[in-house]
Amino acid sequence: ERLGSVVTIEYNSNVTLVYYSLSDVKVTAGMKVKTGDIIGTSGSNKLENEKQNCLLFEVYLNGNLVNPIDFFEMKLEDLNK
């Protein structure tokens, strides 16, 4: 695949995280994950040919793509709205 292995994690009905360019994926569809679980390692994709490893990351809040920096600065109570 162009973006390498992809893992999508739904944390709750409001928050979905998508990890691209993974290798050695440790999770399977329907598996429950918790903080600290390893979902995979950074890998490669066909977009970043000059780099050995990379990780692409998207955050969706209420179905809308948000900047990961903004997401990590949010308060927990804001993520449940």
Order of alpha helices (4+ residues) and beta strands (2+ residues): beta-beta-beta-beta-beta-alpha
